[in-house]
Amino acid sequence: MALLEFPNPGEIYNSFKSGALDRDSLNALLSAMYSSYISGLWAEGSSKWAIWTGAGQGMKDMATATYLSMEPLQKKGFLCLTVPQELLDPNNLARFQTRLVVK
C-alpha cells in the first residue's frame, strides 16, 4: 500500500459508467477532488511550518505540477479546476515545462 495514492479518473469513470451517476455529476466530483488536493498542497506549502522546514517550495511545486498535468482535461471540458490565484502567476508557471514523450 502506497503512502499517498491518487484517485484514477479512468477507474472512477468506468465504475459510474453503468448509470449510477451521469457525466456531469462525475465531472463535478472529480473536479472537486483534484481542486481540493491542489489547493491543499499549495496552502500547506505556504504555511509557516513548511517554509521553516524547507518543504514549502516543494509542496507548491507539487501543486503546480499536478495542476499542469490536469490542465489538458480541463481544456477538453472534463474537469473544472479551481486553484489559488498565486498558483496561476506567470512567474510560477514559467518554471515548469510539460513535454509529451512518444515511444
Backbone atoms as SQL, in Angstrom:
CREATE TABLE atoms (id INTEGER PRIMARY KEY, chain TEXT, resi INTEGER, resn TEXT, atom TEXT, x REAL, y REAL, z REAL);
INSERT INTO atoms VALUES
  (1, 'A', 1, 'MET', 'N', 0.842, -1.174, 0.000),
  (2, 'A', 1, 'MET', 'CA', 0.000, 0.000, 0.000),
  (3, 'A', 1, 'MET', 'C', 0.887, 1.236, 0.000),
  (4, 'A', 2, 'ALA', 'N', 0.633, 2.150, -0.902),
  (5, 'A', 2, 'ALA', 'CA', 1.428, 3.364, -1.023),
  (6, 'A', 2, 'ALA', 'C', 1.060, 4.350, 0.078),
  (7, 'A', 3, 'LEU', 'N', 2.014, 5.195, 0.404),
  (8, 'A', 3, 'LEU', 'CA', 1.784, 6.214, 1.417),
  (9, 'A', 3, 'LEU', 'C', 0.742, 7.223, 0.936),
  (10, 'A', 4, 'LEU', 'N', 0.798, 7.542, -0.347),
  (11, 'A', 4, 'LEU', 'CA', -0.131, 8.506, -0.920),
  (12, 'A', 4, 'LEU', 'C', -0.615, 7.957, -2.252),
  (13, 'A', 5, 'GLU', 'N', -1.896, 7.750, -2.377),
  (14, 'A', 5, 'GLU', 'CA', -2.460, 7.229, -3.609),
  (15, 'A', 5, 'GLU', 'C', -3.409, 8.257, -4.211),
  (16, 'A', 6, 'PHE', 'N', -3.279, 8.470, -5.507),
  (17, 'A', 6, 'PHE', 'CA', -4.129, 9.417, -6.205),
  (18, 'A', 6, 'PHE', 'C', -5.291, 8.674, -6.845),
  (19, 'A', 7, 'PRO', 'N', -6.477, 9.285, -6.814),
  (20, 'A', 7, 'PRO', 'CA', -7.604, 8.649, -7.483),
  (21, 'A', 7, 'PRO', 'C', -7.352, 8.559, -8.987),
  (22, 'A', 8, 'ASN', 'N', -7.699, 7.464, -9.573),
  (23, 'A', 8, 'ASN', 'CA', -7.540, 7.286, -11.006),
  (24, 'A', 8, 'ASN', 'C', -8.846, 7.681, -11.677),
  (25, 'A', 9, 'PRO', 'N', -8.842, 8.767, -12.455),
  (26, 'A', 9, 'PRO', 'CA', -10.097, 9.212, -13.078),
  (27, 'A', 9, 'PRO', 'C', -10.721, 8.164, -13.984),
  (28, 'A', 10, 'GLY', 'N', -9.885, 7.376, -14.660),
  (29, 'A', 10, 'GLY', 'CA', -10.421, 6.344, -15.546),
  (30, 'A', 10, 'GLY', 'C', -11.190, 5.277, -14.793),
  (31, 'A', 11, 'GLU', 'N', -10.640, 4.820, -13.670),
  (32, 'A', 11, 'GLU', 'CA', -11.325, 3.803, -12.873),
  (33, 'A', 11, 'GLU', 'C', -12.622, 4.345, -12.286),
  (34, 'A', 12, 'ILE', 'N', -12.590, 5.581, -11.818),
  (35, 'A', 12, 'ILE', 'CA', -13.796, 6.186, -11.255),
  (36, 'A', 12, 'ILE', 'C', -14.864, 6.319, -12.340),
  (37, 'A', 13, 'TYR', 'N', -14.462, 6.784, -13.522),
  (38, 'A', 13, 'TYR', 'CA', -15.409, 6.958, -14.619),
  (39, 'A', 13, 'TYR', 'C', -16.028, 5.620, -15.009),
  (40, 'A', 14, 'ASN', 'N', -15.214, 4.583, -15.136),
  (41, 'A', 14, 'ASN', 'CA', -15.735, 3.262, -15.516),
  (42, 'A', 14, 'ASN', 'C', -16.663, 2.694, -14.455),
  (43, 'A', 15, 'SER', 'N', -16.395, 2.991, -13.182),
  (44, 'A', 15, 'SER', 'CA', -17.264, 2.457, -12.134),
  (45, 'A', 15, 'SER', 'C', -18.643, 3.114, -12.162),
  (46, 'A', 16, 'PHE', 'N', -18.715, 4.354, -12.636),
  (47, 'A', 16, 'PHE', 'CA', -20.006, 5.043, -12.690),
  (48, 'A', 16, 'PHE', 'C', -20.647, 4.979, -14.068),
  (49, 'A', 17, 'LYS', 'N', -19.976, 4.337, -15.031),
  (50, 'A', 17, 'LYS', 'CA', -20.478, 4.287, -16.391),
  (51, 'A', 17, 'LYS', 'C', -21.807, 3.552, -16.483),
  (52, 'A', 18, 'SER', 'N', -22.091, 2.719, -15.504),
  (53, 'A', 18, 'SER', 'CA', -23.326, 1.935, -15.545),
  (54, 'A', 18, 'SER', 'C', -24.568, 2.799, -15.370),
  (55, 'A', 19, 'GLY', 'N', -24.406, 4.068, -15.048),
  (56, 'A', 19, 'GLY', 'CA', -25.553, 4.952, -14.938),
  (57, 'A', 19, 'GLY', 'C', -25.833, 5.412, -13.532),
  (58, 'A', 20, 'ALA', 'N', -25.014, 5.016, -12.562),
  (59, 'A', 20, 'ALA', 'CA', -25.243, 5.460, -11.189),
  (60, 'A', 20, 'ALA', 'C', -25.124, 6.977, -11.091),
  (61, 'A', 21, 'LEU', 'N', -24.191, 7.532, -11.794),
  (62, 'A', 21, 'LEU', 'CA', -24.037, 8.992, -11.857),
  (63, 'A', 21, 'LEU', 'C', -23.931, 9.393, -13.315),
  (64, 'A', 22, 'ASP', 'N', -24.507, 10.523, -13.657),
  (65, 'A', 22, 'ASP', 'CA', -24.338, 10.988, -15.018),
  (66, 'A', 22, 'ASP', 'C', -22.979, 11.673, -15.161),
  (67, 'A', 23, 'ARG', 'N', -22.580, 11.959, -16.366),
  (68, 'A', 23, 'ARG', 'CA', -21.246, 12.504, -16.649),
  (69, 'A', 23, 'ARG', 'C', -21.010, 13.838, -15.946),
  (70, 'A', 24, 'ASP', 'N', -22.005, 14.703, -15.894),
  (71, 'A', 24, 'ASP', 'CA', -21.826, 15.998, -15.245),
  (72, 'A', 24, 'ASP', 'C', -21.555, 15.847, -13.756),
  (73, 'A', 25, 'SER', 'N', -22.253, 14.940, -13.117),
  (74, 'A', 25, 'SER', 'CA', -22.015, 14.700, -11.690),
  (75, 'A', 25, 'SER', 'C', -20.616, 14.143, -11.461),
  (76, 'A', 26, 'LEU', 'N', -20.200, 13.239, -12.322),
  (77, 'A', 26, 'LEU', 'CA', -18.874, 12.672, -12.221),
  (78, 'A', 26, 'LEU', 'C', -17.807, 13.745, -12.428),
  (79, 'A', 27, 'ASN', 'N', -17.991, 14.585, -13.425),
  (80, 'A', 27, 'ASN', 'CA', -17.034, 15.667, -13.674),
  (81, 'A', 27, 'ASN', 'C', -16.949, 16.599, -12.466),
  (82, 'A', 28, 'ALA', 'N', -18.069, 16.912, -11.859),
  (83, 'A', 28, 'ALA', 'CA', -18.074, 17.788, -10.691),
  (84, 'A', 28, 'ALA', 'C', -17.354, 17.137, -9.515),
  (85, 'A', 29, 'LEU', 'N', -17.586, 15.845, -9.320),
  (86, 'A', 29, 'LEU', 'CA', -16.931, 15.119, -8.235),
  (87, 'A', 29, 'LEU', 'C', -15.418, 15.090, -8.429),
  (88, 'A', 30, 'LEU', 'N', -14.960, 14.733, -9.614),
  (89, 'A', 30, 'LEU', 'CA', -13.528, 14.696, -9.888),
  (90, 'A', 30, 'LEU', 'C', -12.905, 16.083, -9.817),
  (91, 'A', 31, 'SER', 'N', -13.618, 17.081, -10.312),
  (92, 'A', 31, 'SER', 'CA', -13.113, 18.455, -10.252),
  (93, 'A', 31, 'SER', 'C', -12.914, 18.892, -8.808),
  (94, 'A', 32, 'ALA', 'N', -13.877, 18.576, -7.959),
  (95, 'A', 32, 'ALA', 'CA', -13.766, 18.936, -6.543),
  (96, 'A', 32, 'ALA', 'C', -12.608, 18.204, -5.877),
  (97, 'A', 33, 'MET', 'N', -12.439, 16.915, -6.196),
  (98, 'A', 33, 'MET', 'CA', -11.353, 16.142, -5.592),
  (99, 'A', 33, 'MET', 'C', -9.990, 16.707, -5.971),
  (100, 'A', 34, 'TYR', 'N', -9.779, 16.928, -7.249),
  (101, 'A', 34, 'TYR', 'CA', -8.476, 17.417, -7.695),
  (102, 'A', 34, 'TYR', 'C', -8.251, 18.874, -7.298),
  (103, 'A', 35, 'SER', 'N', -9.281, 19.700, -7.334),
  (104, 'A', 35, 'SER', 'CA', -9.136, 21.093, -6.915),
  (105, 'A', 35, 'SER', 'C', -8.766, 21.189, -5.442),
  (106, 'A', 36, 'SER', 'N', -9.404, 20.378, -4.613),
  (107, 'A', 36, 'SER', 'CA', -9.084, 20.422, -3.181),
  (108, 'A', 36, 'SER', 'C', -7.693, 19.883, -2.916),
  (109, 'A', 37, 'TYR', 'N', -7.262, 18.867, -3.645),
  (110, 'A', 37, 'TYR', 'CA', -5.909, 18.337, -3.479),
  (111, 'A', 37, 'TYR', 'C', -4.866, 19.387, -3.853),
  (112, 'A', 38, 'ILE', 'N', -5.052, 20.020, -5.008),
  (113, 'A', 38, 'ILE', 'CA', -4.105, 21.036, -5.476),
  (114, 'A', 38, 'ILE', 'C', -4.086, 22.225, -4.524),
  (115, 'A', 39, 'SER', 'N', -5.259, 22.703, -4.140),
  (116, 'A', 39, 'SER', 'CA', -5.345, 23.857, -3.239),
  (117, 'A', 39, 'SER', 'C', -4.761, 23.534, -1.864),
  (118, 'A', 40, 'GLY', 'N', -4.993, 22.316, -1.385),
  (119, 'A', 40, 'GLY', 'CA', -4.441, 21.898, -0.096),
  (120, 'A', 40, 'GLY', 'C', -2.923, 21.847, -0.117),
  (121, 'A', 41, 'LEU', 'N', -2.357, 21.294, -1.193),
  (122, 'A', 41, 'LEU', 'CA', -0.899, 21.273, -1.314),
  (123, 'A', 41, 'LEU', 'C', -0.331, 22.688, -1.332),
  (124, 'A', 42, 'TRP', 'N', -0.975, 23.570, -2.084),
  (125, 'A', 42, 'TRP', 'CA', -0.496, 24.946, -2.173),
  (126, 'A', 42, 'TRP', 'C', -0.567, 25.639, -0.810),
  (127, 'A', 43, 'ALA', 'N', -1.668, 25.440, -0.111),
  (128, 'A', 43, 'ALA', 'CA', -1.832, 26.075, 1.203),
  (129, 'A', 43, 'ALA', 'C', -0.807, 25.538, 2.202),
  (130, 'A', 44, 'GLU', 'N', -0.586, 24.228, 2.199),
  (131, 'A', 44, 'GLU', 'CA', 0.419, 23.651, 3.099),
  (132, 'A', 44, 'GLU', 'C', 1.811, 24.166, 2.756),
  (133, 'A', 45, 'GLY', 'N', 2.099, 24.318, 1.469),
  (134, 'A', 45, 'GLY', 'CA', 3.396, 24.829, 1.054),
  (135, 'A', 45, 'GLY', 'C', 3.605, 26.281, 1.436),
  (136, 'A', 46, 'SER', 'N', 2.517, 27.004, 1.621),
  (137, 'A', 46, 'SER', 'CA', 2.595, 28.415, 2.019),
  (138, 'A', 46, 'SER', 'C', 2.619, 28.603, 3.525),
  (139, 'A', 47, 'SER', 'N', 2.390, 27.527, 4.279),
  (140, 'A', 47, 'SER', 'CA', 2.317, 27.643, 5.738),
  (141, 'A', 47, 'SER', 'C', 3.702, 27.914, 6.335),
  (142, 'A', 48, 'LYS', 'N', 3.685, 28.505, 7.517),
  (143, 'A', 48, 'LYS', 'CA', 4.942, 28.867, 8.168),
  (144, 'A', 48, 'LYS', 'C', 5.805, 27.660, 8.480),
  (145, 'A', 49, 'TRP', 'N', 5.175, 26.549, 8.927),
  (146, 'A', 49, 'TRP', 'CA', 5.974, 25.376, 9.276),
  (147, 'A', 49, 'TRP', 'C', 6.669, 24.801, 8.050),
  (148, 'A', 50, 'ALA', 'N', 5.984, 24.806, 6.889),
  (149, 'A', 50, 'ALA', 'CA', 6.582, 24.255, 5.679),
  (150, 'A', 50, 'ALA', 'C', 7.722, 25.134, 5.183),
  (151, 'A', 51, 'ILE', 'N', 7.540, 26.428, 5.286),
  (152, 'A', 51, 'ILE', 'CA', 8.607, 27.346, 4.882),
  (153, 'A', 51, 'ILE', 'C', 9.795, 27.191, 5.825),
  (154, 'A', 52, 'TRP', 'N', 9.508, 27.061, 7.121),
  (155, 'A', 52, 'TRP', 'CA', 10.557, 26.935, 8.113),
  (156, 'A', 52, 'TRP', 'C', 11.368, 25.648, 7.912),
  (157, 'A', 53, 'THR', 'N', 10.693, 24.547, 7.582),
  (158, 'A', 53, 'THR', 'CA', 11.394, 23.277, 7.391),
  (159, 'A', 53, 'THR', 'C', 12.018, 23.143, 6.006),
  (160, 'A', 54, 'GLY', 'N', 11.670, 24.031, 5.100),
  (161, 'A', 54, 'GLY', 'CA', 12.219, 23.975, 3.751),
  (162, 'A', 54, 'GLY', 'C', 11.395, 23.155, 2.785),
  (163, 'A', 55, 'ALA', 'N', 10.279, 22.619, 3.229),
  (164, 'A', 55, 'ALA', 'CA', 9.439, 21.783, 2.367),
  (165, 'A', 55, 'ALA', 'C', 8.402, 22.599, 1.602),
  (166, 'A', 56, 'GLY', 'N', 8.283, 23.868, 1.917),
  (167, 'A', 56, 'GLY', 'CA', 7.229, 24.697, 1.338),
  (168, 'A', 56, 'GLY', 'C', 7.272, 24.795, -0.170),
  (169, 'A', 57, 'GLN', 'N', 8.442, 25.104, -0.726),
  (170, 'A', 57, 'GLN', 'CA', 8.531, 25.256, -2.179),
  (171, 'A', 57, 'GLN', 'C', 8.286, 23.936, -2.881),
  (172, 'A', 58, 'GLY', 'N', 8.723, 22.848, -2.280),
  (173, 'A', 58, 'GLY', 'CA', 8.469, 21.537, -2.874),
  (174, 'A', 58, 'GLY', 'C', 6.983, 21.227, -2.950),
  (175, 'A', 59, 'MET', 'N', 6.246, 21.583, -1.902),
  (176, 'A', 59, 'MET', 'CA', 4.794, 21.339, -1.904),
  (177, 'A', 59, 'MET', 'C', 4.111, 22.230, -2.929),
  (178, 'A', 60, 'LYS', 'N', 4.563, 23.459, -3.053),
  (179, 'A', 60, 'LYS', 'CA', 4.000, 24.352, -4.068),
  (180, 'A', 60, 'LYS', 'C', 4.294, 23.829, -5.467),
  (181, 'A', 61, 'ASP', 'N', 5.511, 23.294, -5.652),
  (182, 'A', 61, 'ASP', 'CA', 5.865, 22.722, -6.952),
  (183, 'A', 61, 'ASP', 'C', 5.012, 21.496, -7.259),
  (184, 'A', 62, 'MET', 'N', 4.713, 20.685, -6.242),
  (185, 'A', 62, 'MET', 'CA', 3.832, 19.531, -6.446),
  (186, 'A', 62, 'MET', 'C', 2.439, 19.988, -6.877),
  (187, 'A', 63, 'ALA', 'N', 1.935, 21.037, -6.244),
  (188, 'A', 63, 'ALA', 'CA', 0.615, 21.554, -6.604),
  (189, 'A', 63, 'ALA', 'C', 0.611, 22.073, -8.034),
  (190, 'A', 64, 'THR', 'N', 1.669, 22.788, -8.406),
  (191, 'A', 64, 'THR', 'CA', 1.749, 23.338, -9.761),
  (192, 'A', 64, 'THR', 'C', 1.863, 22.229, -10.792),
  (193, 'A', 65, 'ALA', 'N', 2.690, 21.234, -10.525),
  (194, 'A', 65, 'ALA', 'CA', 2.849, 20.115, -11.459),
  (195, 'A', 65, 'ALA', 'C', 1.536, 19.334, -11.616),
  (196, 'A', 66, 'THR', 'N', 0.819, 19.147, -10.522),
  (197, 'A', 66, 'THR', 'CA', -0.465, 18.451, -10.595),
  (198, 'A', 66, 'THR', 'C', -1.451, 19.253, -11.428),
  (199, 'A', 67, 'TYR', 'N', -1.496, 20.569, -11.203),
  (200, 'A', 67, 'TYR', 'CA', -2.393, 21.419, -11.979),
  (201, 'A', 67, 'TYR', 'C', -2.066, 21.343, -13.469),
  (202, 'A', 68, 'LEU', 'N', -0.776, 21.454, -13.805),
  (203, 'A', 68, 'LEU', 'CA', -0.382, 21.423, -15.213),
  (204, 'A', 68, 'LEU', 'C', -0.663, 20.064, -15.847),
  (205, 'A', 69, 'SER', 'N', -0.587, 18.998, -15.065),
  (206, 'A', 69, 'SER', 'CA', -0.891, 17.665, -15.583),
  (207, 'A', 69, 'SER', 'C', -2.383, 17.477, -15.834),
  (208, 'A', 70, 'MET', 'N', -3.211, 18.143, -15.035),
  (209, 'A', 70, 'MET', 'CA', -4.661, 18.027, -15.181),
  (210, 'A', 70, 'MET', 'C', -5.239, 19.054, -16.157),
  (211, 'A', 71, 'GLU', 'N', -4.457, 20.045, -16.522),
  (212, 'A', 71, 'GLU', 'CA', -4.955, 21.124, -17.387),
  (213, 'A', 71, 'GLU', 'C', -5.492, 20.636, -18.736),
  (214, 'A', 72, 'PRO', 'N', -4.874, 19.642, -19.391),
  (215, 'A', 72, 'PRO', 'CA', -5.465, 19.165, -20.656),
  (216, 'A', 72, 'PRO', 'C', -6.901, 18.642, -20.487),
  (217, 'A', 73, 'LEU', 'N', -7.190, 18.006, -19.348),
  (218, 'A', 73, 'LEU', 'CA', -8.560, 17.543, -19.113),
  (219, 'A', 73, 'LEU', 'C', -9.508, 18.711, -18.904),
  (220, 'A', 74, 'GLN', 'N', -8.978, 19.799, -18.354),
  (221, 'A', 74, 'GLN', 'CA', -9.793, 20.992, -18.179),
  (222, 'A', 74, 'GLN', 'C', -10.099, 21.620, -19.535),
  (223, 'A', 75, 'LYS', 'N', -9.118, 21.661, -20.425),
  (224, 'A', 75, 'LYS', 'CA', -9.319, 22.233, -21.755),
  (225, 'A', 75, 'LYS', 'C', -10.325, 21.428, -22.571),
  (226, 'A', 76, 'LYS', 'N', -10.372, 20.114, -22.321),
  (227, 'A', 76, 'LYS', 'CA', -11.324, 19.255, -23.035),
  (228, 'A', 76, 'LYS', 'C', -12.721, 19.311, -22.431),
  (229, 'A', 77, 'GLY', 'N', -12.886, 20.032, -21.320),
  (230, 'A', 77, 'GLY', 'CA', -14.190, 20.152, -20.692),
  (231, 'A', 77, 'GLY', 'C', -14.513, 19.025, -19.725),
  (232, 'A', 78, 'PHE', 'N', -13.537, 18.179, -19.418),
  (233, 'A', 78, 'PHE', 'CA', -13.790, 17.077, -18.493),
  (234, 'A', 78, 'PHE', 'C', -13.698, 17.532, -17.045),
  (235, 'A', 79, 'LEU', 'N', -12.750, 18.411, -16.739),
  (236, 'A', 79, 'LEU', 'CA', -12.580, 18.932, -15.387),
  (237, 'A', 79, 'LEU', 'C', -12.770, 20.444, -15.379),
  (238, 'A', 80, 'CYS', 'N', -13.110, 20.948, -14.227),
  (239, 'A', 80, 'CYS', 'CA', -13.165, 22.386, -13.991),
  (240, 'A', 80, 'CYS', 'C', -12.380, 22.630, -12.704),
  (241, 'A', 81, 'LEU', 'N', -11.092, 22.959, -12.841),
  (242, 'A', 81, 'LEU', 'CA', -10.225, 23.092, -11.685),
  (243, 'A', 81, 'LEU', 'C', -10.307, 24.497, -11.094),
  (244, 'A', 82, 'THR', 'N', -10.408, 24.552, -9.786),
  (245, 'A', 82, 'THR', 'CA', -10.418, 25.807, -9.043),
  (246, 'A', 82, 'THR', 'C', -9.181, 25.806, -8.158),
  (247, 'A', 83, 'VAL', 'N', -8.252, 26.710, -8.454),
  (248, 'A', 83, 'VAL', 'CA', -6.963, 26.723, -7.754),
  (249, 'A', 83, 'VAL', 'C', -6.668, 28.142, -7.269),
  (250, 'A', 84, 'PRO', 'N', -5.725, 28.271, -6.313),
  (251, 'A', 84, 'PRO', 'CA', -5.354, 29.606, -5.827),
  (252, 'A', 84, 'PRO', 'C', -4.774, 30.474, -6.946),
  (253, 'A', 85, 'GLN', 'N', -5.057, 31.757, -6.888),
  (254, 'A', 85, 'GLN', 'CA', -4.598, 32.692, -7.908),
  (255, 'A', 85, 'GLN', 'C', -3.070, 32.741, -7.974),
  (256, 'A', 86, 'GLU', 'N', -2.398, 32.588, -6.828),
  (257, 'A', 86, 'GLU', 'CA', -0.933, 32.632, -6.803),
  (258, 'A', 86, 'GLU', 'C', -0.331, 31.497, -7.619),
  (259, 'A', 87, 'LEU', 'N', -1.006, 30.367, -7.677),
  (260, 'A', 87, 'LEU', 'CA', -0.511, 29.235, -8.452),
  (261, 'A', 87, 'LEU', 'C', -0.482, 29.573, -9.940),
  (262, 'A', 88, 'LEU', 'N', -1.417, 30.392, -10.383),
  (263, 'A', 88, 'LEU', 'CA', -1.526, 30.743, -11.797),
  (264, 'A', 88, 'LEU', 'C', -0.642, 31.918, -12.195),
  (265, 'A', 89, 'ASP', 'N', 0.163, 32.413, -11.269),
  (266, 'A', 89, 'ASP', 'CA', 1.079, 33.510, -11.560),
  (267, 'A', 89, 'ASP', 'C', 2.013, 33.083, -12.696),
  (268, 'A', 90, 'PRO', 'N', 2.155, 33.902, -13.733),
  (269, 'A', 90, 'PRO', 'CA', 3.019, 33.523, -14.858),
  (270, 'A', 90, 'PRO', 'C', 4.456, 33.187, -14.443),
  (271, 'A', 91, 'ASN', 'N', 4.980, 33.852, -13.434),
  (272, 'A', 91, 'ASN', 'CA', 6.342, 33.548, -12.975),
  (273, 'A', 91, 'ASN', 'C', 6.423, 32.145, -12.378),
  (274, 'A', 92, 'ASN', 'N', 5.365, 31.705, -11.719),
  (275, 'A', 92, 'ASN', 'CA', 5.337, 30.347, -11.164),
  (276, 'A', 92, 'ASN', 'C', 5.226, 29.320, -12.287),
  (277, 'A', 93, 'LEU', 'N', 4.313, 29.533, -13.215),
  (278, 'A', 93, 'LEU', 'CA', 4.089, 28.569, -14.289),
  (279, 'A', 93, 'LEU', 'C', 5.267, 28.500, -15.254),
  (280, 'A', 94, 'ALA', 'N', 6.015, 29.593, -15.404),
  (281, 'A', 94, 'ALA', 'CA', 7.136, 29.627, -16.343),
  (282, 'A', 94, 'ALA', 'C', 8.286, 28.716, -15.909),
  (283, 'A', 95, 'ARG', 'N', 8.299, 28.317, -14.657),
  (284, 'A', 95, 'ARG', 'CA', 9.378, 27.459, -14.160),
  (285, 'A', 95, 'ARG', 'C', 9.169, 25.998, -14.543),
  (286, 'A', 96, 'PHE', 'N', 8.039, 25.658, -15.142),
  (287, 'A', 96, 'PHE', 'CA', 7.707, 24.274, -15.467),
  (288, 'A', 96, 'PHE', 'C', 7.611, 24.092, -16.971),
  (289, 'A', 97, 'GLN', 'N', 7.922, 22.884, -17.396),
  (290, 'A', 97, 'GLN', 'CA', 7.806, 22.545, -18.807),
  (291, 'A', 97, 'GLN', 'C', 7.086, 21.214, -18.915),
  (292, 'A', 98, 'THR', 'N', 6.073, 21.160, -19.736),
  (293, 'A', 98, 'THR', 'CA', 5.340, 19.920, -19.981),
  (294, 'A', 98, 'THR', 'C', 5.702, 19.444, -21.370),
  (295, 'A', 99, 'ARG', 'N', 6.054, 18.171, -21.447),
  (296, 'A', 99, 'ARG', 'CA', 6.504, 17.616, -22.701),
  (297, 'A', 99, 'ARG', 'C', 5.855, 16.250, -22.907),
  (298, 'A', 100, 'LEU', 'N', 5.397, 15.989, -24.082),
  (299, 'A', 100, 'LEU', 'CA', 4.833, 14.677, -24.417),
  (300, 'A', 100, 'LEU', 'C', 5.950, 13.816, -24.986),
  (301, 'A', 101, 'VAL', 'N', 6.186, 12.683, -24.363),
  (302, 'A', 101, 'VAL', 'CA', 7.213, 11.771, -24.835),
  (303, 'A', 101, 'VAL', 'C', 6.517, 10.604, -25.525),
  (304, 'A', 102, 'VAL', 'N', 6.804, 10.419, -26.786),
  (305, 'A', 102, 'VAL', 'CA', 6.198, 9.337, -27.569),
  (306, 'A', 102, 'VAL', 'C', 7.263, 8.278, -27.791),
  (307, 'A', 103, 'LYS', 'N', 6.925, 7.043, -27.427),
  (308, 'A', 103, 'LYS', 'CA', 7.881, 5.933, -27.598),
  (309, 'A', 103, 'LYS', 'C', 7.694, 5.254, -28.915);
